[in-house]
Amino acid sequence: MNGIETRRPDSDESGACCLVGYGNPQRRDDGLGWYVVSNLARRLTTGGRVRCYLRRQLEPDLLDDLSGAGTVVLVDASAETIEGGWQWNRVLPRLDQVSYLSHLMAPGYFLALYGLLHGKTPRTWQVAIQGDDFEAGEGLSPSAEERALRVIAELAKLISKED
């Protein structure tokens, strides 16, 4: 699956709220972003405008999909130990975060490219969720799934407040 999108009616002029879950669901907990965003896409039933996307990684083709976004939330797994199991990080545009030796695009660099393409950047956050098992296979580890469910509840609350 290359991505999903859930469109809601326009609620205001501040632009869409875009949720992007990224990672590799065939590497167990690396699929945390997909798990969270796909669950939210199924649960969203209130008014407002929310678009949901699933990707293996942040890539330039997503920049057009996010056009008109007022808020972007990037959801990804982290191999780092995180106090509380997950955290919000504000993403700021950073053209100096280009990676020449990796296929991975840093969120700050991705946001900077968005700004160059669209002339402005949306409010952007990254939600990093601690994963425990990144071996080949499907399904989340029990502890990662528990953390993901807490993130889903928190994001659903925040989204419903904006609607």
N, C-alpha and C positions, 0 to 999 in steps of 0.2 A: 504494500500500500504506500503510495507516494505522498499522500496527504489527505486530510479531510477538511471540510470547511462548513461551518454552521453560520449562516447569516441570519441576523435579527433585524427588525425594522429600525430605521434611524430614530434615535431618542433625543439627540441634541446636536449642536454644531461642533462639539469638541472632537468628533471623529470616533471611529470604531475602537473598541477594545479588542486587541488581537492577542490570542494565546498561542504560543508556539511550543510544542513539546518536541524535543529532539534527543537523539541518541540511537542506540541499536538494540531493538527489542530481542534480537537473537543472541544477546550477550547478557541475559538475565537482568540484573538491576540497572544496566545501562539503558533499559527501556522505561525507566521511571517517568521521564518526560512524556512519552507516548501514553503511558498508563493514566497519568493525571489529566492530560488534556483530552484524551478520548472519553474518559469518564465525565469530565465537565461538559463536553459537547452533547453527551446523551442526557445530562441533567438539566441543562439550561432551558427553561420554559417561560421565563419572565420576559417583559418587554425590554427594549433597548437594543443595541447593536453589538454583537460579539461575533468575531470570526476566529475559528480554531484551525490550526495547521499542525501536521505531524511531518517531521523530516528526520533524516539520518544525521544531518549536521546543518549548520547555518551555511547557506550558499547564496550567491548573488541572485538566483532566480526568485528567491523569496522576497527580495526587495520590492518588486512590482506588486506582489500579492498583498503586501502590507501597506500599500499606498492609501493615504487618507486616514491612517491610524492616529488616534489621539493618545492611546496608551498601548504599549506592547509589554507582555510578560513572557519571558523566555524561561521554560522549565526544563531542567537538565539534571542528570545524576552527577554526583560527585564521589570520587574515590577517597576524598579526604574525610577525616573524622570531624563532624560538625556538632558543636554543643547544641543540644536540643534536637538534633537529627536533620534540621533543614534551616535555611536562612534566606532572607531577601538581600539582594545586592543591587544598588542603583547602578545602572549602566550609563556611562557618559561616552560621547564620541571620542575615539582615539585612533587617529590614522597611524600612530607609531606602533600599533599592536599587530602589524602585518606579520604573518608567519611564512617565511620563505622555505622552510624545510618540512612543513607539515601540511596536510590537507585540511586541518582544522582552522576555522576562522573565529577569532576572538570576538565576543559580543560587542566590545567597544569599537573594534574595526568594522564590524558589520553595521553598527549604528552610524558610524562616520560615513560609510558608503551610502547609506540611506539618505543622510543629509546632503551629500553631494548630488545624488540623483533627484531628490524631491525638494531641495532648498530649505528644509527644516527637519528637525527630528522629533519623534513622539517621546512622551515620557516613557522610559524603558527601565524595567527591572528584570533581574535574573533571579529565579528561585532555584537554589541548589539544594538537592535532596541527597542525603548520605546513602550510598549503596554499599552493600557488603559482598556481593557475589557478581563478578563480571566475567565469569567463565561462559563458554558456549552453552546455549540452552534457552528455553523460553520460560516465562513466568518469573515473578519477583520472589526474592527471599521473603520469609515471613516478616522480618523486622523492617525491611524496605517497604513492603506493602502497608504495614502499619503507619509508617511515616507518610507514605503517599496519601493515605486516607485522611490524615490530619491536614495535609496541604490542600487536598480537594475541598474539605469542609471550609477551610479558611478562604480559599479563592472564591468558592461559591458564595460565601457571605459578602465578600468585598464586591463581587460583580453584582449581586442583588441590590446592594446599596447604591451603586451607580445607576441602576435601572430605575 
